[in-house]
Amino acid sequence: MAYVRSALRDSGEAADYCRMAVRIVDARNLLFCSVGACSTDETEDIYALRDLCCIDEETMEFVPDRGRIESVARNYF
């Protein structure tokens, strides 16, 4: 979750407009790499940052979605 939050901050865009994606390199050791502007491709372990977020009902902003990230993690363990 911290990596998604950091990657969103580094992209310089609002999360709902962010097109950046990450590839899961090693889930056990929490290793990720940025793949640039890309859509989610689960067969290649690529996830768009926006797809790992949800809307916070208090602030109405996109924030990392713990439930979505945990469901992705379950695929690896």
Residue pairs with C-beta under 8 A, 6 or more apart in sequence:
1 64
1 66
1 69
3 22
3 30
3 32
4 22
4 49
4 52
4 53
4 64
4 69
5 63
5 64
7 20
7 22
7 32
7 34
7 49
8 15
8 18
8 49
8 53
8 62
8 64
11 18
11 20
11 49
13 19
13 20
14 61
14 62
15 49
15 50
15 53
15 61
15 62
15 63
16 50
16 62
18 48
18 49
18 50
19 37
19 38
19 48
19 50
20 34
20 36
20 37
20 38
20 48
20 49
21 34
21 35
21 36
21 37
21 38
21 39
21 40
21 46
21 47
21 48
21 49
22 32
22 33
22 34
22 35
22 46
22 47
22 49
23 32
23 33
23 34
23 35
23 44
23 45
23 46
23 47
24 31
24 32
24 45
24 47
24 72
24 76
25 31
25 32
25 33
25 45
27 73
27 76
27 77
28 76
28 77
35 46
38 46
38 48
39 46
39 48
40 46
40 47
40 48
40 51
42 75
47 72
50 62
51 68
52 64
52 65
52 68
52 69
52 72
53 62
53 63
53 64
53 65
53 68
54 62
54 63
54 65
54 67
54 68
55 61
55 62
55 63
56 62
56 63
